[in-house]
């Protein structure tokens, strides 16, 4: 039996790390193919993306659908349970945007890309 000291430990175990919240954020807008996810997350390798997607699938947040065609096509979407993580990710996005603006006001050279 795994014991957590705080509930946030269980949350971070599932959506923590550098990429998972970004993947969830992209899937909040709808079904995505692997290439769309990779283009939406600059800096992630295909290997790491697939690994993170598999972990999210294992934890029940993401559903993978494979179309038997040539070339093969794979789509990812949030499960009903995965959609419940949206509110967490949205708060993280807002907090991050506010933090960027605060840092800009303090003279730091940081910014958001055009797509955000």
N, C-alpha and C positions, 0 to 999 in steps of 0.2 A: 504494500500500500504506500502510495506517495503522499507525503504530508507537506502542505504549504504553510508558511508562516503568515502570509498575506494573500488575499485574492489576486492582487496584481501580478504575483508570481505566475499564477496559472494563465493569466492573460498574456503576459510576455513570453511564456513558453510557446504559445500558439502563434501570436502575431508580432512577436519581438524580432529584433534583428534589423538589418539594413533594408531588406527588400519586401518582406511580406505585407506590410501596411501599404506600400506603393502598389503592389499587385492588387490588393483588395480595393484600393482607391480606383484603379483603372477598371476593374470589373464592376464597380458600382454603376458605371454608365452602360453596362450591357455585356453581351457575349463578345469575347475576343479570341482571336487566333494567336498562336505562339508568336508569330512575327509582329503582330500589332502590339502585343505586350512588350516585346523586346525593344521596339521602336519607342514605346512610351516610357521606357526606363533606361535612359542612356547610362552606359557603364556596366550594365549587367551582362554577363556572358550567357549564352544559350544553355550551357551546362548548369549554371547556378539557377537560372530561371526555371528550368525543368525540375531541378531538385526542390526548389521552394514551392512550386506548384504541386508536386507530389506530396510534400508535407502538408500543405493546405488541404489537399484532397483527403489524405489520411485522417486529418483532424476534423473533416466533415464540413469545411467552409467552402470548398470549391468542387464543382462537378466537371468532369472531363468527358467529352463526347468525341468519339472517333468515327469518322465517316469512311466506310470501306469504298474507296475510289482511288484512282490514280491521277495525280499523285495523292497520297493520303492527306486527309484534312482532319485537324484536331481543333476543337473549340473548348473554351473554358468559360464557366459562368459561376456566379455565387450560388450556393445552395440557400434554402430557406434559412438555415442556421447561419450561413455566412453573411446574409443580409443583416443579421442582428449585430454584426461587427461594424456596420456602417456608421453608427452614431459615435463609436469610439474613434474611428479613423477621421470622421468629419471634425471632431473636437481637436484631434491632433493637427489636422490641416489648418484650422483657424488659429490655433495657438502658435504654430510655426510661422504663419503669415504675419501675425501680430509681432512675433519675436523679430522677424526680418525688418519690419517697419521700425521697431524700437531701436534695433542696431543701426539702421540707416540714420535715424534721428541723432544717434550718438556718434555719427561720422564714419561708421564702418562702411566699406565698399562691398556690400552684399546686395543681391537683388533676386527677383523672380524671373523665370523665363517667360516668354510671351504667352505660352499656352496656359499658364496659371493665372 
